[in-house]
Amino acid sequence: MAFAVVVVVGAGVVGLTTAISLAEAGVPTRVVAAEPPSRVTSVAAGAIWGPVTCGPADRCYEWSRTGLEVFSALADEPNAGVHPLRGRVVAATVESPPKWTDLLADVRILGTDELPAGVASSWSYTAPAVDMPVYLEYLLSRYADLGGTIGYAAVPSLAAVDAPVVVNCTGIGARALAGDDSLVPIRGQVVVAENPGIEEFYIDHRAPGDVDYVYAFPHGDVIVLGGTAHRGAFDLAPRPEIAARIMRDCAAVFPALRGARVVTERVGLRPYRPEVRLEAETLAGGRTVWHNYGHGGAGVTLSWGCAREITSAVLAGAASA
């Protein structure tokens, strides 16, 4: 079956994954993006598997299942930047692990005698962790091996893209490109420091107001420390006072971080909407645009599940044409 070229708009983790999924299914693709992967939100992710800050819960659960399968397999790929990571979540109130943790094999609720001061509940598990700069390079190489090409240029409108099928993976850019005011940025800032030997992740749910987070995701010689969730903020320059707060709070949990050399700081805008938008829209002339955005803090986790769903839909559409 011959396919027309599908154009994927956006070169973050969602866009690259979608383009790869389509290409591996035999659909010719090309990617158009305003910026390279090294300058998009994806590179600022922690990142560990887990469908956080996204909806709807049932669809995200299934997309996450697919992501868990793919990332678990990628842990055997030496150049993918994916590795299994064990760690713990702590909370100030009595909480239960979220529903999606039943996809994991080793979730354990910590006993009261294991809880530090100020912690009312905690659980541990192992999940795939992703070193995003490495992983994005892996995706670029995988896409290039499939014959995929990427052109860097601003896209003025989806209607201006010359293709019978377009996939909109523009993250927060979809706010303007798709005219979607329900899509809002949640600004995240992280500090990447030299790892003094920390081997487990840490996520703290105790910060008030859901604005300042405390988390740590080790990736070999470096560790990603966070973080923030500033809703409605669009600024991308690191804020020095936030970086100082992150280092202070993370060092309170891991004293070995005191004096650790900062390698870099990163800022990204999580594209949040009440529900991920994964649906088709008809453009003038009978063309189709598939929207694939609004993944909130779970772009990495949901990327393969959403990509596979779109791939199946494109293949089905071509078969019925």
C-alpha positions in Angstrom: 0.0 0.0 0.0 1.4 3.4 -1.0 1.1 6.2 1.5 1.4 10.0 1.0 3.9 11.8 3.2 2.6 12.6 6.7 4.0 15.8 8.1 4.6 15.9 11.9 4.8 19.4 13.3 7.1 19.6 16.4 10.4 17.9 17.2 10.0 17.3 21.0 9.7 13.9 22.4 6.0 13.5 21.3 6.7 14.7 17.7 9.8 12.5 17.2 8.2 9.5 18.7 5.1 9.9 16.5 7.3 10.3 13.4 9.2 7.2 14.3 6.1 5.1 15.0 4.6 6.1 11.6 7.8 5.5 9.7 8.4 2.1 11.3 4.8 1.2 10.2 5.8 2.1 6.6 4.3 5.6 6.4 6.7 8.1 4.9 7.1 11.2 7.1 8.9 14.4 7.6 9.1 16.6 10.6 8.8 20.4 10.6 9.7 22.3 13.8 10.4 25.8 14.9 13.3 24.6 17.1 15.6 21.6 17.4 15.0 19.0 20.2 17.9 20.5 22.2 15.8 23.7 22.7 12.3 22.3 23.5 10.6 21.5 26.7 11.4 17.8 26.5 15.0 18.3 27.2 14.2 19.8 30.6 12.2 16.8 31.8 13.5 14.7 34.8 12.4 12.2 33.6 10.9 9.1 35.1 8.0 7.1 33.8 4.7 8.1 35.5 1.5 9.7 34.1 1.5 12.9 36.3 -0.4 16.1 35.6 -2.4 14.7 32.7 -5.9 13.3 31.8 -8.2 11.6 31.2 -7.1 9.0 33.7 -8.4 5.9 31.8 -6.7 6.8 28.5 -3.5 8.0 30.2 -3.4 4.7 32.0 -3.4 2.7 28.7 -1.0 5.1 27.0 1.3 4.7 30.0 1.1 0.9 29.8 2.5 1.1 26.3 5.2 3.5 27.4 6.3 1.3 30.2 6.6 -1.6 27.9 8.7 0.4 25.4 11.0 2.1 27.9 11.6 -1.2 29.8 12.8 -2.7 26.5 14.9 0.4 25.7 16.8 -0.1 29.0 18.7 -2.7 27.0 19.7 -0.2 24.3 23.1 1.2 25.3 22.6 4.5 23.5 19.0 5.2 24.5 19.7 6.9 27.9 17.0 4.8 29.6 17.7 2.9 32.8 15.6 1.3 35.6 15.7 3.4 38.7 14.4 2.6 42.2 13.3 5.3 44.6 10.6 6.6 46.9 7.7 9.1 47.1 7.0 10.9 50.3 3.8 12.7 51.4 2.8 14.9 54.3 -0.6 13.2 54.6 -1.7 9.6 54.5 -1.9 8.8 50.8 -2.0 5.6 48.7 0.1 5.1 45.6 -1.8 6.2 42.5 -3.7 3.7 40.4 -1.0 3.6 37.7 1.5 2.1 40.0 -0.3 -1.2 39.7 1.5 -1.5 36.3 4.8 -1.8 38.2 6.0 -5.0 39.7 7.6 -3.9 42.9 5.6 -1.2 44.6 6.1 -1.2 48.4 4.3 0.9 51.0 6.8 1.9 53.7 5.9 1.1 57.3 5.5 3.8 59.9 8.8 2.8 61.4 10.5 3.7 58.1 9.1 7.2 57.8 11.3 10.2 58.6 10.0 13.2 60.6 7.3 15.1 58.8 6.3 12.2 56.5 2.9 10.6 57.0 3.2 8.1 54.1 5.7 6.9 51.5 6.0 4.2 48.9 8.9 2.9 46.7 9.0 1.4 43.3 11.2 0.9 40.2 10.4 2.6 36.9 12.3 3.5 33.7 14.2 6.8 34.0 15.2 8.7 30.9 18.3 10.9 30.5 16.5 13.4 28.1 19.5 14.9 26.2 20.8 11.4 25.5 17.3 10.0 24.7 16.5 12.9 22.3 19.7 12.2 20.4 18.8 8.5 20.3 15.4 9.4 18.8 17.0 11.7 16.2 19.4 8.9 15.2 16.6 6.3 15.0 14.5 8.6 12.9 17.4 9.4 10.5 18.1 5.6 10.1 14.5 5.3 8.9 15.1 8.0 6.2 13.3 10.7 8.1 14.1 14.3 7.7 13.6 17.4 9.9 13.2 20.9 8.6 13.5 23.8 11.0 11.1 26.7 10.2 8.2 28.4 11.9 4.8 27.1 10.9 2.4 30.0 10.6 -0.7 27.7 10.6 -1.6 24.1 10.3 -3.6 24.9 7.2 -0.4 26.1 5.6 1.3 22.7 5.9 1.3 21.1 2.5 0.3 17.5 3.3 -2.9 15.4 3.2 -2.2 14.3 6.8 -0.6 16.6 9.4 0.1 15.6 13.0 0.2 18.5 15.5 2.8 17.8 18.2 3.7 21.4 19.1 3.2 21.2 22.9 2.5 24.6 24.3 2.8 26.0 20.8 -0.6 24.5 20.1 -2.1 27.2 22.2 -1.6 29.6 19.3 -1.4 27.1 16.4 -4.6 25.3 17.3 -6.3 28.3 19.0 -6.7 26.3 22.2 -7.0 28.5 25.2 -7.6 25.5 27.5 -3.9 24.7 27.0 -1.8 26.5 29.6 2.0 26.3 30.5 3.2 24.9 33.7 6.7 26.2 34.0 9.3 23.8 35.3 12.9 24.6 36.3 15.5 22.1 37.2 19.2 22.1 38.2 21.6 19.5 36.8 24.5 18.9 39.1 27.3 16.4 39.4 26.1 13.3 41.1 27.9 12.7 44.4 26.8 9.0 44.4 23.0 9.1 44.8 21.5 6.0 43.2 17.8 6.3 44.0 15.1 8.8 42.9 13.2 10.9 45.4 9.9 12.7 44.9 8.5 14.9 47.8 4.7 15.7 47.8 5.0 17.8 50.9 5.5 21.2 49.3 2.5 23.6 49.9 0.5 25.0 47.1 1.8 22.7 44.3 4.2 25.3 43.1 7.6 24.3 44.6 8.6 20.7 44.3 11.5 18.7 45.7 12.7 15.8 43.6 15.9 14.1 42.4 16.5 11.8 39.5 20.1 10.5 39.1 21.4 9.7 35.7 24.9 8.2 36.2 27.4 11.0 36.7 24.7 13.8 36.9 21.5 14.3 38.8 18.5 16.3 37.8 17.1 18.3 40.8 13.8 20.1 40.9 11.6 21.7 40.7 8.7 24.0 40.1 5.1 24.1 38.7 4.3 27.7 38.0 1.0 27.7 36.2 0.6 30.3 33.5 4.3 31.4 33.4 5.9 31.6 30.0 9.4 32.8 30.9 12.2 30.5 29.9 15.3 32.0 31.5 16.4 30.2 34.7 15.6 32.2 37.8 18.6 32.3 40.2 16.5 32.4 43.4 14.6 29.2 42.3 17.9 27.4 41.5 19.2 28.3 45.0 15.9 27.1 46.6 16.2 23.8 44.6 19.7 23.2 45.7 18.9 24.0 49.4 15.9 21.8 49.6 17.5 18.8 47.7 20.6 19.1 49.9 18.4 18.9 53.0 17.3 15.5 51.8 20.7 14.4 50.4 23.5 16.2 52.3 26.1 14.9 49.8 24.7 17.5 47.4 26.1 20.4 49.4 28.8 22.0 47.3 28.0 19.8 44.3 29.0 21.5 41.0 26.1 22.7 38.9 26.4 21.5 35.4 23.5 23.4 33.9 20.0 24.7 34.5 17.0 24.0 32.4 13.5 25.5 32.0 10.5 24.0 30.2 6.9 24.7 29.8 4.7 21.7 30.4 1.7 21.8 28.0 -1.2 21.2 30.3 -4.9 20.9 29.5 -7.6 19.1 31.4 -7.4 16.2 28.8 -4.7 15.3 26.3 -6.0 16.3 22.9 -5.6 13.2 20.6 -8.2 13.5 17.9 -8.6 14.2 14.2 -9.8 17.4 12.6 -10.7 17.9 9.0 -9.0 20.8 7.2 -10.1 22.5 4.0 -9.8 20.3 0.9 -10.4 17.1 2.9 -7.0 17.1 4.6 -6.7 15.8 8.1 -4.8 17.1 11.1 -4.3 14.8 14.1 -3.8 16.7 17.3 -1.4 15.2 19.8 -0.7 17.7 22.5 -1.6 18.6 26.1 0.4 15.9 27.9 1.2 18.0 30.9 4.0 16.5 32.9 3.7 13.2 31.2 4.9 13.8 27.6 7.7 11.2 27.9 5.5 8.6 29.6 2.6 9.0 27.1 4.6 9.5 24.0 4.7 5.9 22.7 1.1 5.1 23.6 -0.2 8.2 21.8 2.1 7.7 18.8 0.9 4.1 18.4 -2.8 5.2 18.5 -2.2 7.8 15.8 -0.3 5.3 13.7 -3.1 2.8 13.9 -5.6 5.5 12.9 -3.5 6.7 10.0 -3.1 3.1 8.7 -6.8 2.5 9.1 -7.7 5.7 7.2 -5.4 4.8 4.4 -6.9 1.3 4.1 -10.4 2.6 3.9 -9.6 5.3 1.4 
